[in-house]
Amino acid sequence: MRRARLLLSVGLILFLLLAGCNQSPVSSTSPNYSGANSDAQVSLSMTDEPPSGVTVLFFQISLTAAYLTPAMGSTTTSLLNNNTPIQVDVTQLQAISAFLSTANVPAGTYNNLTLSFANPQLVIFNAADQALASTCPLNTVCQLTPSVDNSSTLTFSSAPFPVAVDQSTPLGFLLDFHLNQVIQSDLSVNLGVANGVTVGELPSAPPSGFPPFGFLVGTVESVSTSSSSSPQFTLQTRFGRTFTIDVNSSTSYQNFPTSVCGTGSFSCLATGQVVQVQVANVETSGTLLAADVSFVQVPGQQVVEANIIGLSTSNGATVMKLLLHWSPDSGSLPFGGVATATVSPTATFSVGSGNFTIPSGLSFTNTSDLVVGQQVEVGVVAGSLANSTGSGPWSPPSVSFTTDTVELEPSQITGGVTATNASAASFTLTTLPNFFAFWSNQSGWMPMTFTVDTTSQTVYLGLSSDSFAGVTSNSMVSVRGWLFSTPSSATASTLVAETVLGRPQGFF
């Protein structure tokens, strides 16, 4: 049987502040936030791994349940706030992690972790797989709802279990989705396949500059500067989850425009803003501590984050074909869908690099700087959003709109290192056949080569040496950074790396 080979991987973090229990292994209590002295901190992270000739553009699955079982007794505790399912876009987590939830559970020993999943959604580009042509024509973007083989509930009881949870030591789990195993040759999903999903512990001391608990994106519901407590705000995510966020003197504030505030600080925050939070820690009360807070949009503005999968022109205007990944507006913009975005002649361009310094000589100022594969955040001009008609039953939901703001965000690319340049602290990365679906002037998939520039701010993880010295030829890495079109002095597009993550044995 022909196996569809995938080469993709993601990071997802579910933080669990453990306390509370239930009488049934099936129907568990929702977490509470008592902050009792016996409570301990625990977290769960997830990372992932597409078939030859097929590019996976979007893979979303819902985490519907998460339970820990103690060594003493048979009762279980739910780790999801109010038992609310959480949708995860796995393809956006190649080199970062997403924070999911907090829960309180008594300190003690736990024998296993049980996770349940549902509703997988898959968007692919079929570049060369003729066997899929009846379902997804060649050189076409298709949306599929794959069936789930075997059980969608997984129980992990081998290493690192059993685990001891205590109040003084934060504990986190890393859940790896190896999509090259999970997605079958018929594009069904088998979560129980050998080495398809694995669990390990997060390091207790992550590298400097790399917040261990991942990120959250949501709308600011309230802001408090009460003298009786540290400055904090509440954040509601697209899934209706609400978190209380503490800040301290180490918290940084990024990408806040001068129209919002002069200098990045807590005073920049306002009710109704959409922000992204990097979680530095989870406190015993269940409150999160922010490593940094990044501005996304002002109240009432409509924005969407997407990958550019095609570029063209129409009546003299540049048109971006976008694969939609995220927006605070979950109603009118279809995630995993495709948008035709016409760039307004007066559109403004910017780079969302926050406190990361982009090397000189790289620019993102107009439509000539756009390139397929870039991750961008674009503003939707009011009144321009309209539904579009796809070309067949396989077509993803489609919309069209005009955009007047285009901000370059970090792309995530996985590939093989083909050369290194120690004197320039750069290396050459050749993509795997899972990424950069197609270019408007080519039929079928071809590998793309990029120059990856690193700086003193680049964070290295999972390498033989967590520094540039750990990047070696013929190794596989995932890189998160800002992708720029080919500079005049270079032969390949340049990606400035914020994070370089090693992928031992080809899994990521």
DRENDOTI-211197 format. One record per residue (C-alpha): residue in three letters; x, y, z. Coordinates in Angstrom, 3 decimals, padded with zeros to 6 digits. Example, Ala and Ser with C-alpha at 12.3 -4.5 7.8 and 13.67 -1.06 7.14 Angstrom:
<pts>
> aa	x	y	z
> Ala	012.300	-004.500	007.800 .
> Ser	013.670	-001.060	007.140 .
</pts>
This chain:
<pts>
> aa	x	y	z
> Met	000.000	000.000	000.000 .
> Arg	001.434	003.368	-001.001 .
> Arg	002.130	005.445	002.088 .
> Ala	001.694	009.204	001.902 .
> Arg	004.889	010.590	003.420 .
> Leu	004.639	013.776	005.451 .
> Leu	007.472	015.904	006.741 .
> Leu	005.872	018.414	009.091 .
> Ser	005.750	019.034	012.858 .
> Val	004.233	021.446	015.409 .
> Gly	004.469	022.681	018.974 .
> Leu	001.416	023.066	021.155 .
> Ile	001.352	023.747	024.866 .
> Leu	-001.391	022.879	027.292 .
> Phe	-000.399	024.153	030.707 .
> Leu	-001.909	022.308	033.597 .
> Leu	-001.905	023.770	037.093 .
> Leu	-002.998	020.630	038.853 .
> Ala	-005.703	020.279	041.587 .
> Gly	-009.198	018.735	041.862 .
> Cys	-010.684	015.315	041.063 .
> Asn	-013.825	013.432	040.052 .
> Gln	-015.633	010.185	040.698 .
> Ser	-015.713	008.939	037.108 .
> Pro	-012.951	008.142	034.602 .
> Val	-015.195	009.400	031.814 .
> Ser	-017.091	012.403	033.159 .
> Ser	-014.483	014.526	034.960 .
> Thr	-014.786	017.740	036.867 .
> Ser	-013.948	021.041	035.264 .
> Pro	-010.774	022.597	036.697 .
> Asn	-010.986	025.031	039.585 .
> Tyr	-008.512	027.726	040.522 .
> Ser	-008.282	027.494	044.294 .
> Gly	-004.494	027.825	044.390 .
> Ala	-004.237	025.506	047.390 .
> Asn	-000.791	024.955	048.893 .
> Ser	-000.683	021.374	047.610 .
> Asp	-001.232	022.439	044.026 .
> Ala	001.500	021.937	041.446 .
> Gln	002.221	023.289	037.990 .
> Val	002.075	021.046	034.914 .
> Ser	001.925	021.796	031.168 .
> Leu	001.375	019.966	027.891 .
> Ser	003.001	020.936	024.578 .
> Met	002.439	019.569	021.097 .
> Thr	004.622	019.463	018.009 .
> Asp	003.820	017.924	014.571 .
> Glu	005.077	016.330	011.230 .
> Pro	002.880	015.673	004.687 .
> Pro	002.691	012.621	001.233 .
> Ser	005.254	012.813	-001.604 .
> Gly	003.919	015.241	-004.186 .
> Val	001.386	016.651	-001.711 .
> Thr	001.822	019.821	000.307 .
> Val	-000.114	020.114	003.549 .
> Leu	-001.142	023.754	003.826 .
> Phe	-003.478	023.424	006.797 .
> Phe	-004.181	020.680	009.329 .
> Gln	-006.589	021.449	012.135 .
> Ile	-007.871	019.096	014.790 .
> Ser	-009.890	019.633	017.970 .
> Leu	-008.603	018.549	021.360 .
> Thr	-011.885	017.552	023.006 .
> Ala	-010.668	016.058	026.275 .
> Ala	-007.514	015.792	028.381 .
> Tyr	-007.406	013.770	031.617 .
> Leu	-004.749	012.761	034.133 .
> Thr	-005.177	009.533	036.121 .
> Pro	-003.574	009.346	039.586 .
> Ala	-001.632	006.342	040.819 .
> Met	-003.998	006.000	043.781 .
> Gly	-007.638	005.532	042.791 .
> Ser	-009.344	005.515	039.413 .
> Thr	-010.802	008.999	039.276 .
> Thr	-009.588	011.409	036.624 .
> Thr	-009.300	015.183	036.364 .
> Ser	-010.129	017.246	033.320 .
> Leu	-007.340	019.523	032.158 .
> Leu	-009.479	021.652	029.828 .
> Asn	-011.171	024.723	031.225 .
> Asn	-014.906	023.950	031.450 .
> Asn	-014.208	020.886	029.291 .
> Thr	-014.295	023.204	026.262 .
> Pro	-012.763	021.686	023.067 .
> Ile	-009.845	023.588	021.575 .
> Gln	-009.094	023.721	017.852 .
> Val	-005.416	023.499	016.952 .
> Asp	-003.880	024.523	013.608 .
> Val	-000.952	022.109	013.681 .
> Thr	000.766	023.539	010.592 .
> Gln	001.349	026.841	012.403 .
> Leu	003.398	025.233	015.162 .
> Gln	006.535	023.973	013.468 .
> Ala	008.906	026.097	015.543 .
> Ile	006.687	027.576	018.267 .
> Ser	004.194	026.331	020.838 .
> Ala	000.646	027.341	021.652 .
> Phe	-000.636	027.662	025.207 .
> Leu	-003.997	025.952	025.645 .
> Ser	-005.334	025.899	029.172 .
> Thr	-004.740	025.802	032.910 .
> Ala	-006.170	023.445	035.508 .
> Asn	-005.700	022.627	039.195 .
> Val	-004.861	019.065	040.286 .
> Pro	-003.522	017.744	043.627 .
> Ala	000.176	017.090	043.917 .
> Gly	001.027	013.406	043.716 .
> Thr	001.956	010.656	041.277 .
> Tyr	000.081	010.234	037.987 .
> Asn	000.200	007.104	035.877 .
> Asn	-001.116	008.290	032.525 .
> Leu	-002.453	011.062	030.332 .
> Thr	-005.516	010.516	028.130 .
> Leu	-006.290	012.799	025.183 .
> Ser	-009.262	012.753	022.818 .
> Phe	-009.362	014.399	019.375 .
> Ala	-012.097	015.056	016.792 .
> Asn	-012.998	016.890	013.564 .
> Pro	-009.721	016.875	011.595 .
> Gln	-009.652	019.324	008.675 .
> Leu	-007.029	019.105	005.933 .
> Val	-006.114	021.521	003.132 .
> Ile	-003.553	020.250	000.618 .
> Phe	-001.955	021.257	-002.648 .
> Asn	-001.682	018.268	-004.981 .
> Ala	001.457	018.981	-006.948 .
> Ala	002.179	015.534	-008.366 .
> Asp	000.153	012.692	-006.797 .
> Gln	-001.870	011.236	-009.703 .
> Ala	-003.533	008.732	-007.349 .
> Leu	-005.395	011.594	-005.688 .
> Ala	-006.502	013.223	-008.938 .
> Ser	-010.135	012.040	-008.670 .
> Thr	-010.395	013.596	-005.218 .
> Cys	-008.031	016.514	-005.683 .
> Pro	-006.939	017.441	-009.237 .
> Leu	-003.257	018.044	-009.916 .
> Asn	-001.986	021.568	-009.236 .
> Thr	-005.064	022.331	-007.144 .
> Val	-005.678	023.434	-003.562 .
> Cys	-008.256	021.108	-001.955 .
> Gln	-010.006	020.912	001.394 .
> Leu	-010.668	017.462	002.824 .
> Thr	-012.456	016.154	005.903 .
> Pro	-010.472	012.981	006.578 .
> Ser	-011.939	010.019	008.404 .
> Val	-010.301	008.919	011.650 .
> Asp	-009.080	005.304	011.660 .
> Asn	-009.204	003.347	014.898 .
> Ser	-009.646	005.284	018.121 .
> Ser	-009.474	009.057	018.445 .
> Thr	-008.667	008.665	022.149 .
> Leu	-005.068	008.023	023.165 .
> Thr	-003.714	007.052	026.582 .
> Phe	-000.035	007.577	027.361 .
> Ser	001.266	005.444	030.231 .
> Ser	004.902	004.729	029.279 .
> Ala	007.824	007.129	029.793 .
> Pro	007.695	009.842	030.998 .
> Phe	004.917	008.263	033.086 .
> Pro	004.535	007.725	035.933 .
> Val	005.291	011.333	036.869 .
> Ala	005.488	012.964	040.264 .
> Val	003.774	016.345	040.487 .
> Asp	004.727	018.690	043.303 .
> Gln	004.128	022.319	044.114 .
> Ser	007.713	023.526	043.795 .
> Thr	008.576	022.180	040.333 .
> Pro	006.704	023.141	037.173 .
> Leu	006.008	020.147	034.963 .
> Gly	005.253	020.222	031.260 .
> Phe	004.582	017.620	028.579 .
> Leu	005.444	017.857	024.899 .
> Leu	002.966	016.121	022.609 .
> Asp	004.403	015.375	019.139 .
> Phe	002.217	014.836	016.070 .
> His	004.276	013.053	013.399 .
> Leu	002.027	013.660	010.430 .
> Asn	004.114	011.437	008.168 .
> Gln	002.783	008.591	010.313 .
> Val	-000.649	009.941	011.295 .
> Ile	-001.855	010.808	007.772 .
> Gln	-002.332	007.609	005.780 .
> Ser	-001.901	006.955	002.053 .
> Asp	-005.640	007.494	001.495 .
> Leu	-005.383	010.774	003.489 .
> Ser	-007.314	009.361	006.424 .
> Val	-005.993	010.072	009.932 .
> Asn	-004.772	007.307	012.241 .
> Leu	-003.807	008.794	015.587 .
> Gly	-002.971	005.399	017.064 .
> Val	-000.364	004.371	014.489 .
> Ala	003.053	003.517	015.914 .
> Asn	005.119	006.645	016.568 .
> Gly	002.266	008.803	015.288 .
> Val	001.749	010.738	018.516 .
> Thr	004.276	010.718	021.327 .
> Val	004.631	012.493	024.671 .
> Gly	007.737	013.760	026.440 .
> Glu	008.553	016.206	029.199 .
> Leu	009.340	019.835	028.597 .
> Pro	012.751	020.904	029.922 .
> Ser	012.547	022.491	033.361 .
> Ala	015.096	025.128	032.311 .
> Pro	014.407	026.244	028.725 .
> Pro	017.039	028.202	026.761 .
> Ser	017.307	031.910	027.490 .
> Gly	014.954	033.970	025.351 .
> Phe	012.573	031.061	024.665 .
> Pro	009.428	031.215	026.835 .
> Pro	008.583	027.579	027.570 .
> Phe	004.808	027.732	027.691 .
> Gly	003.949	029.057	024.235 .
> Phe	001.652	031.820	023.050 .
> Leu	-001.953	032.983	023.297 .
> Val	-003.852	035.348	021.009 .
> Gly	-007.038	037.057	022.085 .
> Thr	-008.980	040.188	022.879 .
> Val	-008.228	042.303	025.947 .
> Glu	-011.368	042.249	028.117 .
> Ser	-010.164	044.387	031.007 .
> Val	-007.051	046.175	032.246 .
> Ser	-006.235	046.625	035.950 .
> Thr	-003.604	048.841	037.553 .
> Ser	-004.864	048.309	041.102 .
> Ser	-002.191	049.164	043.656 .
> Ser	-003.108	046.020	045.607 .
> Ser	-001.725	043.738	042.915 .
> Ser	000.672	043.633	040.000 .
> Pro	-000.595	045.189	036.782 .
> Gln	-002.668	042.604	034.965 .
> Phe	-005.245	042.206	032.248 .
> Thr	-007.744	039.576	031.154 .
> Leu	-007.602	038.010	027.705 .
> Gln	-010.356	036.116	025.888 .
> Thr	-009.351	033.793	023.055 .
> Arg	-011.316	033.013	019.903 .
> Phe	-012.518	029.815	021.605 .
> Gly	-014.090	031.713	024.508 .
> Arg	-011.403	030.883	027.063 .
> Thr	-010.483	033.696	029.454 .
> Phe	-007.085	034.080	031.129 .
> Thr	-005.758	036.535	033.687 .
> Ile	-002.332	037.821	032.605 .
> Asp	000.220	039.306	035.007 .
> Val	003.095	041.505	033.825 .
> Asn	006.311	042.516	035.578 .
> Ser	009.432	044.572	034.912 .
> Ser	010.730	041.904	032.520 .
> Thr	007.635	041.926	030.293 .
> Ser	008.275	043.503	026.894 .
> Tyr	005.724	045.205	024.646 .
> Gln	006.109	044.815	020.896 .
> Asn	004.641	046.220	017.667 .
> Phe	002.429	048.827	019.339 .
> Pro	002.028	051.602	016.742 .
> Thr	002.738	055.200	017.671 .
> Ser	-000.936	055.931	017.093 .
> Val	-001.674	053.713	020.116 .
> Cys	001.174	054.739	022.435 .
> Gly	004.548	056.423	022.229 .
> Thr	006.676	053.823	024.054 .
> Gly	005.768	050.188	024.589 .
> Ser	004.531	049.708	028.158 .
> Phe	001.571	048.368	030.131 .
> Ser	-000.178	051.691	029.546 .
> Cys	-000.471	050.752	025.840 .
> Leu	-003.064	048.076	026.655 .
> Ala	-006.726	048.932	026.191 .
> Thr	-010.009	047.049	026.262 .
> Gly	-010.934	045.646	022.848 .
> Gln	-007.390	045.368	021.499 .
> Val	-006.221	042.060	020.068 .
> Val	-002.785	041.016	021.344 .
> Gln	-000.493	037.997	021.333 .
> Val	001.024	036.931	024.645 .
> Gln	004.127	034.804	025.113 .
> Val	003.619	032.962	028.396 .
> Ala	006.682	032.950	030.627 .
> Asn	005.183	031.118	033.603 .
> Val	001.993	029.913	035.235 .
> Glu	001.563	031.002	038.831 .
> Thr	-000.011	028.898	041.590 .
> Ser	-003.268	030.851	041.331 .
> Gly	-003.611	029.904	037.664 .
> Thr	-002.662	033.427	036.540 .
> Leu	-000.233	033.588	033.617 .
> Leu	002.919	035.709	033.574 .
> Ala	003.639	037.396	030.227 .
> Ala	007.146	037.371	028.785 .
> Asp	005.989	039.743	026.060 .
> Val	002.787	041.266	024.736 .
> Ser	002.584	041.963	020.984 .
> Phe	000.009	044.254	019.397 .
> Val	-002.220	042.698	016.707 .
> Gln	-005.063	045.114	016.051 .
> Val	-007.048	048.033	017.428 .
> Pro	-010.669	047.572	018.515 .
> Gly	-013.069	047.198	015.612 .
> Gln	-010.408	046.555	012.963 .
> Gln	-010.599	043.308	010.950 .
> Val	-007.319	041.539	010.278 .
> Val	-006.311	038.030	009.270 .
> Glu	-003.006	036.155	009.386 .
> Ala	-002.258	034.035	006.337 .
> Asn	000.370	032.450	004.100 .
> Ile	000.875	033.768	000.591 .
> Ile	000.386	030.793	-001.753 .
> Gly	000.130	032.731	-005.021 .
> Leu	000.737	036.175	-006.540 .
> Ser	-000.765	037.738	-009.671 .
> Thr	-001.949	041.071	-011.059 .
> Ser	-005.400	042.302	-012.056 .
> Asn	-006.075	045.672	-013.678 .
> Gly	-002.645	046.828	-012.578 .
> Ala	-003.139	045.836	-008.938 .
> Thr	-001.233	043.107	-007.080 .
> Val	-003.431	040.209	-005.953 .
> Met	-002.369	037.843	-003.181 .
> Lys	-003.788	034.328	-002.927 .
> Leu	-003.839	033.612	000.788 .
> Leu	-004.333	030.500	002.897 .
> Leu	-006.136	031.816	005.998 .
> His	-004.825	030.674	009.363 .
> Trp	-006.035	032.985	012.088 .
> Ser	-008.217	035.993	012.852 .
> Pro	-009.998	037.250	015.958 .
> Asp	-013.113	037.288	013.739 .
> Ser	-014.135	033.634	013.622 .
> Gly	-017.396	034.218	011.756 .
> Ser	-016.803	035.780	008.346 .
> Leu	-013.292	034.497	007.596 .
> Pro	-012.978	030.723	006.992 .
> Phe	-009.860	029.272	008.605 .
> Gly	-008.240	026.833	006.219 .
> Gly	-009.997	028.707	003.429 .
> Val	-008.509	030.702	000.573 .
> Ala	-008.755	034.470	000.129 .
> Thr	-008.156	036.608	-002.950 .
> Ala	-006.762	039.826	-001.499 .
> Thr	-006.307	042.838	-003.788 .
> Val	-003.641	045.183	-002.457 .
> Ser	-004.812	048.792	-002.376 .
> Pro	-002.517	051.259	-004.212 .
> Thr	-002.239	053.194	-000.945 .
> Ala	-001.574	050.136	001.256 .
> Thr	001.033	050.493	003.986 .
> Phe	003.719	047.844	004.493 .
> Ser	005.567	047.027	007.717 .
> Val	007.573	044.278	009.435 .
> Gly	006.198	042.833	012.668 .
> Ser	009.589	042.136	014.209 .
> Gly	008.960	043.702	017.604 .
> Asn	012.203	043.867	019.584 .
> Phe	014.054	041.664	017.084 .
> Thr	016.457	043.692	014.923 .
> Ile	016.274	042.930	011.191 .
> Pro	019.703	043.170	009.504 .
> Ser	020.228	046.080	007.130 .
> Gly	019.673	045.618	003.399 .
> Leu	016.333	043.797	003.742 .
> Ser	013.112	045.651	003.044 .
> Phe	009.363	045.135	003.010 .
> Thr	007.925	048.404	001.769 .
> Asn	005.792	047.678	-001.317 .
> Thr	004.264	044.930	-003.481 .
> Ser	007.606	044.145	-005.128 .
> Asp	008.754	042.761	-001.754 .
> Leu	005.985	040.126	-001.649 .
> Val	006.968	036.497	-002.225 .
> Val	005.119	033.189	-002.056 .
> Gly	005.630	031.534	001.331 .
> Gln	005.580	034.698	003.398 .
> Gln	003.378	034.829	006.460 .
> Val	001.517	038.142	006.517 .
> Glu	-001.065	039.880	008.620 .
> Val	-003.401	041.910	006.415 .
> Gly	-006.143	044.385	007.195 .
> Val	-009.546	043.970	005.541 .
> Val	-010.967	047.200	004.126 .
> Ala	-014.422	047.756	005.593 .
> Gly	-017.185	046.706	003.204 .
> Ser	-014.865	044.867	000.786 .
> Leu	-015.266	041.323	002.160 .
> Ala	-017.306	039.009	-000.098 .
> Asn	-017.749	035.256	-000.502 .
> Ser	-016.258	033.652	-003.609 .
> Thr	-017.129	030.525	-005.583 .
> Gly	-014.654	027.641	-005.708 .
> Ser	-013.792	025.672	-008.842 .
> Gly	-015.140	022.322	-007.626 .
> Pro	-016.452	020.297	-004.671 .
> Trp	-012.903	019.955	-003.399 .
> Ser	-012.393	023.732	-003.154 .
> Pro	-011.886	025.274	000.300 .
> Pro	-014.256	028.061	001.366 .
> Ser	-013.209	031.222	-000.454 .
> Val	-013.538	034.930	000.146 .
> Ser	-012.246	038.085	-001.511 .
> Phe	-011.422	041.493	-000.086 .
> Thr	-009.240	044.555	-000.488 .
> Thr	-006.389	045.083	001.940 .
> Asp	-004.852	048.391	002.955 .
> Thr	-002.232	047.113	005.435 .
> Val	000.278	044.301	004.957 .
> Glu	002.585	043.348	007.817 .
> Leu	005.300	040.739	007.403 .
> Glu	005.111	038.115	010.148 .
> Pro	007.458	035.194	010.866 .
> Ser	007.106	032.267	008.454 .
> Gln	007.825	028.703	009.568 .
> Ile	009.861	026.549	007.203 .
> Thr	011.198	023.026	007.622 .
> Gly	013.926	021.691	005.372 .
> Gly	017.435	020.357	005.014 .
> Val	020.619	022.315	005.618 .
> Thr	022.716	022.080	002.443 .
> Ala	025.575	024.477	003.355 .
> Thr	026.757	026.645	006.228 .
> Asn	028.738	029.895	006.306 .
> Ala	030.201	030.389	009.765 .
> Ser	031.793	033.775	008.985 .
> Ala	028.401	035.186	007.939 .
> Ala	026.440	033.168	010.544 .
> Ser	024.152	031.981	007.757 .
> Phe	023.168	028.693	006.154 .
> Thr	021.346	027.430	003.073 .
> Leu	017.997	025.718	003.604 .
> Thr	016.244	023.616	000.943 .
> Thr	012.554	023.019	001.553 .
> Leu	010.913	019.655	001.823 .
> Pro	008.051	018.861	-000.587 .
> Asn	005.496	019.770	002.062 .
> Phe	005.882	023.525	001.991 .
> Phe	005.597	026.428	-000.483 .
> Ala	002.831	024.803	-002.444 .
> Phe	003.359	026.293	-005.870 .
> Trp	004.437	029.301	-007.818 .
> Ser	002.177	030.908	-010.377 .
> Asn	004.560	030.155	-013.247 .
> Gln	005.249	026.495	-012.545 .
> Ser	003.419	023.210	-012.760 .
> Gly	004.203	020.713	-010.063 .
> Trp	006.366	021.080	-006.997 .
> Met	010.013	022.085	-006.984 .
> Pro	012.244	022.499	-003.923 .
> Met	012.967	026.068	-002.927 .
> Thr	016.278	027.268	-001.518 .
> Phe	016.650	030.059	001.009 .
> Thr	019.533	031.810	002.701 .
> Val	018.914	031.805	006.456 .
> Asp	020.613	034.666	008.281 .
> Thr	021.041	034.408	012.037 .
> Thr	021.844	037.165	014.533 .
> Ser	022.847	037.422	018.162 .
> Gln	019.111	037.340	018.981 .
> Thr	018.468	033.988	017.267 .
> Val	017.464	031.166	019.632 .
> Tyr	018.713	027.613	018.899 .
> Leu	016.967	024.501	020.210 .
> Gly	017.344	020.738	019.812 .
> Leu	020.772	020.862	018.137 .
> Ser	024.001	019.148	019.128 .
> Ser	025.019	022.581	020.370 .
> Asp	022.325	025.176	020.953 .
> Ser	024.220	027.779	018.955 .
> Phe	025.102	028.359	015.306 .
> Ala	027.800	025.706	015.695 .
> Gly	025.012	023.145	016.092 .
> Val	023.715	023.814	012.555 .
> Thr	025.404	021.275	010.290 .
> Ser	025.098	020.272	006.634 .
> Asn	022.619	017.459	005.860 .
> Ser	020.686	018.057	009.090 .
> Met	016.966	018.858	009.210 .
> Val	015.723	021.978	010.961 .
> Ser	012.586	024.054	011.362 .
> Val	013.153	027.795	011.135 .
> Arg	010.830	030.572	012.232 .
> Gly	011.647	034.011	010.890 .
> Trp	010.902	036.813	008.470 .
> Leu	011.096	035.875	004.779 .
> Phe	012.303	038.588	002.411 .
> Ser	012.338	038.515	-001.387 .
> Thr	015.722	038.102	-003.066 .
> Pro	017.998	041.067	-002.305 .
> Ser	019.908	042.477	-005.283 .
> Ser	023.192	041.076	-003.954 .
> Ala	021.878	037.554	-003.234 .
> Thr	020.899	034.520	-005.287 .
> Ala	018.083	033.308	-003.019 .
> Ser	015.370	034.753	-000.844 .
> Thr	016.536	035.506	002.682 .
> Leu	014.933	034.375	005.905 .
> Val	016.046	036.092	009.111 .
> Ala	015.812	033.433	011.811 .
> Glu	014.252	034.141	015.156 .
> Thr	014.335	030.426	016.080 .
> Val	016.229	027.448	014.669 .
> Leu	014.890	024.108	015.891 .
> Gly	016.723	020.827	015.250 .
> Arg	014.702	017.863	013.913 .
> Pro	016.588	014.706	014.908 .
> Gln	015.796	011.596	012.849 .
> Gly	013.614	013.622	010.500 .
> Phe	010.755	013.992	012.991 .
> Phe	009.444	017.407	013.880 .
</pts>
